[in-house]
Amino acid sequence: MAGKRKTNPAGSTNSSRGDVLRVLGALKVATTDQIQRIGAPHLTFRHADKETPAKQKQARTASHTGALSDMRKHGLSENGGSTETGDVLRNLTLKGLEAASYELQRPVTEMGSTARGAGSSGASHPMSVNETVIAMLRPKPNMAKLADDPPHIQAAAQSAVDTPPGIGTIASYWTEVPLPATGTWNAPGKGGAQADLVLTAPQDQVPLLFIEVDNCHETAEELAAKLEKYARFFRRKMKDTDGKERPMWRTRWTAPEGRYGDAPHPPVLLVFNHLGERNPQRTIPRLQELTRHLWEGERQRGGHHLYDRRIPIVAVGLRNLREHGPAGAVFARFGRDHPQPLLEAIGNPRRDAADAREQDEARARQAEYKAQVQRAAQEKAAAKAAEREARRPVCTGCGTKFTDERWEATQATDWDTPKDSHPALCDACKQRAVAPGGGHVGTQERREPARGGAERHDFQRAARRPVCTDCGATFTDERWKATERVGWGVTDFGSSG
């Protein structure tokens, strides 16, 4: 323990130092309060019983304050001024950014700057960006870490767990990301933009979202100019590693390909924190008109719109975002007349509904076609069966219809199959006819020999059957057939037997 104290005099743990690296690695600059709310939200509930908010804050941030102290000793972090409310700002050194890259599993080249000097003017904008991240994350307390706390603390924490979830983890957020219209990722040229936040959370149905935070100091015209830079960046193309030309943003981030005729650009979320003198209620309508050519879709017959090569632009107030989170219906998509949850606002639910209707109609048509084919086949089979039934023979002795087996037996035509002796009789009548004294089967049966037909032919054929001149035996069918072969090359030696 003494050795650990020498290494980390403040007694910080690996867990708390990991929280600091992950949060500052993603946000670049933050207060200890923000680090704790993101990295260890359960501490907010554990110390809620302290007498004053100041004591609550001191207690819940103590572990991360100690971690920052030890990290300063190791040259990983430093203090970077203070906010307008007096909170100390923390940021990582270059050595700290390298350590954070392992925690966030990001290349060191994509970690950005150290944000040194961000606190020289109070860092009001970085603080709003951080609060936006917290509102989007909605960090949930780990109930396992509160297992030994009083029931009322566990109940309060559980109520927070039961609220609608946020989007992504701290590793899903990137700050101060250059969007070069010219130049390269590492050396962007003029004319490009810099995103306040980039969110990549495909596990939460947000593969890519750009976020701009405004403290209500900028005019609608200034915001429109920034969105024009976004559009310029989205239109820029370059060759990817496979040699194929793609939009530049697709060489860094992954998002589903849009379908033909409806492939919008990535969405942009505008978060307004009403600190400045500009009223967002007046700024947003003006901004919509200035950027209509960037976001307006093409209306379809089904009532939905297609947004091919358009930017989905969504606006929300930070206060509403804090209160309702991404699942709340507080996001206003430019061109739509009512607020929606974030996923619906950046998506196209009307097109999805139209596609679902079209698929249902296609399935119904396919089912109807299959039913028609089945009915036609059944009707054809029924007609064929009726036609066959009409041709089924009737026994001349008793008048009953032949069974399928009896009918097939009377129609045998193979050379090796003997001719049926009573083809006009059913099985029962035939058995009586061939039995001794069975000549009285019926009037029609007694008259059958006089009808001529097949039996006369059999009689005539039997009269012509050859007889062996040596033994006097009657020729078999095979022998008879062999002696009657004619044609060149066919010779029968000893045809007399």
WOLIN-V557756 format. One record per residue. N is the residue number from 1. PHI is phi in degrees with one decimal (* if undefined). Layout:
# WOLIN-V557756
n:N phi:PHI
n:N phi:PHI
This chain:
# WOLIN-V557756
n:1 phi:*
n:2 phi:-65.2
n:3 phi:-64.0
n:4 phi:-65.0
n:5 phi:-65.2
n:6 phi:-68.0
n:7 phi:-72.8
n:8 phi:-126.5
n:9 phi:-57.3
n:10 phi:-80.6
n:11 phi:72.5
n:12 phi:-73.1
n:13 phi:-102.0
n:14 phi:-60.0
n:15 phi:-63.9
n:16 phi:-69.3
n:17 phi:-67.8
n:18 phi:-63.7
n:19 phi:-58.1
n:20 phi:-63.0
n:21 phi:-63.2
n:22 phi:-66.8
n:23 phi:-69.4
n:24 phi:-71.2
n:25 phi:-65.5
n:26 phi:-85.2
n:27 phi:-94.3
n:28 phi:76.8
n:29 phi:-142.6
n:30 phi:-163.2
n:31 phi:-91.3
n:32 phi:-61.9
n:33 phi:-59.9
n:34 phi:-68.4
n:35 phi:-60.7
n:36 phi:-66.5
n:37 phi:-64.2
n:38 phi:-86.7
n:39 phi:-83.8
n:40 phi:-142.7
n:41 phi:-65.3
n:42 phi:-65.3
n:43 phi:-67.5
n:44 phi:-60.7
n:45 phi:-82.9
n:46 phi:-63.3
n:47 phi:-107.2
n:48 phi:-70.4
n:49 phi:-87.2
n:50 phi:-63.3
n:51 phi:-61.9
n:52 phi:-126.6
n:53 phi:-57.2
n:54 phi:-64.6
n:55 phi:-69.3
n:56 phi:-61.0
n:57 phi:-65.0
n:58 phi:-62.9
n:59 phi:-70.8
n:60 phi:-76.1
n:61 phi:-100.6
n:62 phi:-60.7
n:63 phi:-65.6
n:64 phi:-77.0
n:65 phi:-63.6
n:66 phi:-63.7
n:67 phi:-62.5
n:68 phi:-65.1
n:69 phi:-63.6
n:70 phi:-66.2
n:71 phi:-69.5
n:72 phi:-64.8
n:73 phi:-62.0
n:74 phi:-91.8
n:75 phi:74.7
n:76 phi:-96.2
n:77 phi:-138.5
n:78 phi:-154.5
n:79 phi:-84.3
n:80 phi:-127.0
n:81 phi:97.0
n:82 phi:-146.9
n:83 phi:-81.6
n:84 phi:-66.1
n:85 phi:-94.2
n:86 phi:95.7
n:87 phi:-73.6
n:88 phi:-73.6
n:89 phi:-90.7
n:90 phi:-119.8
n:91 phi:-147.8
n:92 phi:-92.8
n:93 phi:-84.3
n:94 phi:-59.7
n:95 phi:-64.7
n:96 phi:-67.6
n:97 phi:-62.8
n:98 phi:-64.3
n:99 phi:-65.8
n:100 phi:-67.4
n:101 phi:-62.1
n:102 phi:-72.7
n:103 phi:-65.2
n:104 phi:-92.2
n:105 phi:57.1
n:106 phi:-122.7
n:107 phi:-62.9
n:108 phi:-60.0
n:109 phi:-67.1
n:110 phi:-104.4
n:111 phi:-81.8
n:112 phi:81.8
n:113 phi:-90.9
n:114 phi:-83.6
n:115 phi:60.2
n:116 phi:-65.7
n:117 phi:92.0
n:118 phi:-65.4
n:119 phi:-89.0
n:120 phi:-65.7
n:121 phi:-118.9
n:122 phi:92.9
n:123 phi:53.2
n:124 phi:-64.9
n:125 phi:-71.1
n:126 phi:-58.0
n:127 phi:-66.4
n:128 phi:-66.9
n:129 phi:-62.0
n:130 phi:-63.1
n:131 phi:-66.1
n:132 phi:-64.6
n:133 phi:-61.5
n:134 phi:-63.1
n:135 phi:-66.6
n:136 phi:-75.2
n:137 phi:-72.3
n:138 phi:47.6
n:139 phi:-56.7
n:140 phi:-100.7
n:141 phi:-68.5
n:142 phi:-81.7
n:143 phi:-65.6
n:144 phi:-64.1
n:145 phi:-79.3
n:146 phi:-110.4
n:147 phi:-62.0
n:148 phi:-98.7
n:149 phi:-84.9
n:150 phi:-59.4
n:151 phi:-58.1
n:152 phi:-68.5
n:153 phi:-70.9
n:154 phi:-62.6
n:155 phi:-65.4
n:156 phi:-64.8
n:157 phi:-66.9
n:158 phi:-64.7
n:159 phi:-63.3
n:160 phi:-71.2
n:161 phi:-63.1
n:162 phi:-78.6
n:163 phi:-73.2
n:164 phi:-55.2
n:165 phi:-74.0
n:166 phi:-92.5
n:167 phi:-125.2
n:168 phi:74.8
n:169 phi:-120.8
n:170 phi:-61.0
n:171 phi:-72.7
n:172 phi:-83.7
n:173 phi:-111.6
n:174 phi:-126.5
n:175 phi:-115.3
n:176 phi:51.6
n:177 phi:-95.5
n:178 phi:-71.3
n:179 phi:-121.8
n:180 phi:-73.5
n:181 phi:-82.1
n:182 phi:-137.6
n:183 phi:79.8
n:184 phi:-121.1
n:185 phi:-60.6
n:186 phi:-83.0
n:187 phi:-135.6
n:188 phi:-67.2
n:189 phi:-91.4
n:190 phi:-78.0
n:191 phi:93.1
n:192 phi:-96.6
n:193 phi:-119.0
n:194 phi:-131.2
n:195 phi:-74.5
n:196 phi:-63.3
n:197 phi:-143.1
n:198 phi:-126.9
n:199 phi:-111.6
n:200 phi:-125.9
n:201 phi:-140.1
n:202 phi:-61.0
n:203 phi:-66.6
n:204 phi:-113.8
n:205 phi:65.1
n:206 phi:-125.3
n:207 phi:-65.1
n:208 phi:-160.0
n:209 phi:-143.8
n:210 phi:-95.5
n:211 phi:-126.0
n:212 phi:-116.2
n:213 phi:-110.3
n:214 phi:-123.2
n:215 phi:-85.0
n:216 phi:65.3
n:217 phi:-101.9
n:218 phi:-96.2
n:219 phi:-81.7
n:220 phi:-61.8
n:221 phi:-65.9
n:222 phi:-67.2
n:223 phi:-66.2
n:224 phi:-62.8
n:225 phi:-63.8
n:226 phi:-66.1
n:227 phi:-67.6
n:228 phi:-63.3
n:229 phi:-66.5
n:230 phi:-58.8
n:231 phi:-61.1
n:232 phi:-63.6
n:233 phi:-65.2
n:234 phi:-62.6
n:235 phi:-79.5
n:236 phi:-68.0
n:237 phi:-122.3
n:238 phi:-155.4
n:239 phi:-77.9
n:240 phi:-86.8
n:241 phi:-64.6
n:242 phi:-88.8
n:243 phi:86.7
n:244 phi:-90.8
n:245 phi:-83.8
n:246 phi:-138.7
n:247 phi:-56.4
n:248 phi:-57.8
n:249 phi:-64.8
n:250 phi:-73.7
n:251 phi:-78.1
n:252 phi:-115.6
n:253 phi:-119.4
n:254 phi:-110.9
n:255 phi:-149.6
n:256 phi:-59.9
n:257 phi:-72.3
n:258 phi:-73.0
n:259 phi:-80.4
n:260 phi:-59.7
n:261 phi:86.5
n:262 phi:-149.9
n:263 phi:-120.1
n:264 phi:-72.4
n:265 phi:-73.1
n:266 phi:-60.0
n:267 phi:-75.5
n:268 phi:-124.8
n:269 phi:-104.6
n:270 phi:-101.8
n:271 phi:-109.3
n:272 phi:-104.6
n:273 phi:-108.3
n:274 phi:-75.8
n:275 phi:-103.8
n:276 phi:-85.8
n:277 phi:-84.4
n:278 phi:-79.3
n:279 phi:-93.2
n:280 phi:-61.5
n:281 phi:-65.5
n:282 phi:-98.2
n:283 phi:-70.1
n:284 phi:-64.0
n:285 phi:-58.7
n:286 phi:-64.6
n:287 phi:-64.1
n:288 phi:-59.6
n:289 phi:-66.8
n:290 phi:-68.8
n:291 phi:-113.1
n:292 phi:-54.4
n:293 phi:-67.5
n:294 phi:-88.9
n:295 phi:-118.6
n:296 phi:-70.5
n:297 phi:-94.1
n:298 phi:-107.4
n:299 phi:-70.6
n:300 phi:-109.0
n:301 phi:-61.8
n:302 phi:-76.6
n:303 phi:95.7
n:304 phi:-94.8
n:305 phi:-121.8
n:306 phi:-110.0
n:307 phi:-120.3
n:308 phi:-62.7
n:309 phi:56.2
n:310 phi:-116.4
n:311 phi:-101.8
n:312 phi:-69.3
n:313 phi:-108.6
n:314 phi:-127.3
n:315 phi:-122.6
n:316 phi:-154.5
n:317 phi:-88.1
n:318 phi:-61.9
n:319 phi:-62.5
n:320 phi:-65.2
n:321 phi:-64.6
n:322 phi:-62.1
n:323 phi:-73.4
n:324 phi:-108.3
n:325 phi:73.5
n:326 phi:-62.4
n:327 phi:-82.7
n:328 phi:-78.3
n:329 phi:-83.7
n:330 phi:-128.8
n:331 phi:-103.5
n:332 phi:-101.4
n:333 phi:-81.6
n:334 phi:-57.5
n:335 phi:97.2
n:336 phi:-112.4
n:337 phi:-98.0
n:338 phi:-151.9
n:339 phi:-70.9
n:340 phi:-139.8
n:341 phi:-62.1
n:342 phi:-58.0
n:343 phi:-61.8
n:344 phi:-73.3
n:345 phi:-66.2
n:346 phi:-86.5
n:347 phi:-100.1
n:348 phi:-138.6
n:349 phi:-62.6
n:350 phi:-67.4
n:351 phi:-66.8
n:352 phi:-60.2
n:353 phi:-65.8
n:354 phi:-64.4
n:355 phi:-63.4
n:356 phi:-64.0
n:357 phi:-62.9
n:358 phi:-62.9
n:359 phi:-66.7
n:360 phi:-62.6
n:361 phi:-64.9
n:362 phi:-64.7
n:363 phi:-64.3
n:364 phi:-65.1
n:365 phi:-63.5
n:366 phi:-65.6
n:367 phi:-64.6
n:368 phi:-65.0
n:369 phi:-63.2
n:370 phi:-61.2
n:371 phi:-64.9
n:372 phi:-63.2
n:373 phi:-61.7
n:374 phi:-65.9
n:375 phi:-64.2
n:376 phi:-62.1
n:377 phi:-64.6
n:378 phi:-64.9
n:379 phi:-64.7
n:380 phi:-64.1
n:381 phi:-64.2
n:382 phi:-65.8
n:383 phi:-64.8
n:384 phi:-65.6
n:385 phi:-66.0
n:386 phi:-65.9
n:387 phi:-64.4
n:388 phi:-67.5
n:389 phi:-64.9
n:390 phi:-66.8
n:391 phi:-89.8
n:392 phi:-65.4
n:393 phi:-65.5
n:394 phi:-118.8
n:395 phi:-61.2
n:396 phi:-76.3
n:397 phi:-90.6
n:398 phi:-116.0
n:399 phi:86.2
n:400 phi:-83.2
n:401 phi:-76.4
n:402 phi:-66.1
n:403 phi:-74.4
n:404 phi:-59.6
n:405 phi:-65.6
n:406 phi:-66.9
n:407 phi:-62.6
n:408 phi:-65.0
n:409 phi:-65.0
n:410 phi:-74.3
n:411 phi:-104.6
n:412 phi:-61.6
n:413 phi:-124.0
n:414 phi:-65.1
n:415 phi:-62.5
n:416 phi:-81.1
n:417 phi:-92.5
n:418 phi:-62.2
n:419 phi:-67.1
n:420 phi:-64.2
n:421 phi:-75.5
n:422 phi:-135.7
n:423 phi:-67.6
n:424 phi:-95.4
n:425 phi:-113.0
n:426 phi:-74.6
n:427 phi:-59.2
n:428 phi:-64.7
n:429 phi:-67.8
n:430 phi:-64.7
n:431 phi:-61.7
n:432 phi:-69.0
n:433 phi:-69.5
n:434 phi:-85.9
n:435 phi:-72.6
n:436 phi:-57.0
n:437 phi:72.8
n:438 phi:-93.8
n:439 phi:-77.2
n:440 phi:-98.7
n:441 phi:-77.7
n:442 phi:167.5
n:443 phi:-58.9
n:444 phi:-65.5
n:445 phi:-68.4
n:446 phi:-66.7
n:447 phi:-86.0
n:448 phi:-58.6
n:449 phi:-62.0
n:450 phi:-74.9
n:451 phi:-78.1
n:452 phi:89.2
n:453 phi:35.8
n:454 phi:-69.9
n:455 phi:-70.3
n:456 phi:-60.5
n:457 phi:-63.1
n:458 phi:-63.1
n:459 phi:-65.7
n:460 phi:-63.7
n:461 phi:-67.9
n:462 phi:-65.3
n:463 phi:-68.2
n:464 phi:-90.4
n:465 phi:-64.2
n:466 phi:-66.0
n:467 phi:-124.5
n:468 phi:-63.2
n:469 phi:-75.8
n:470 phi:-89.5
n:471 phi:-107.9
n:472 phi:83.6
n:473 phi:-78.7
n:474 phi:-75.2
n:475 phi:-61.6
n:476 phi:-75.3
n:477 phi:-59.7
n:478 phi:-64.9
n:479 phi:-67.9
n:480 phi:-62.7
n:481 phi:-63.4
n:482 phi:-66.1
n:483 phi:-75.9
n:484 phi:-99.0
n:485 phi:-65.4
n:486 phi:-130.0
n:487 phi:128.1
n:488 phi:-61.9
n:489 phi:86.6
n:490 phi:-105.6
n:491 phi:-129.7
n:492 phi:-119.3
n:493 phi:-92.7
n:494 phi:75.8
n:495 phi:-68.1
n:496 phi:-79.5
n:497 phi:160.6
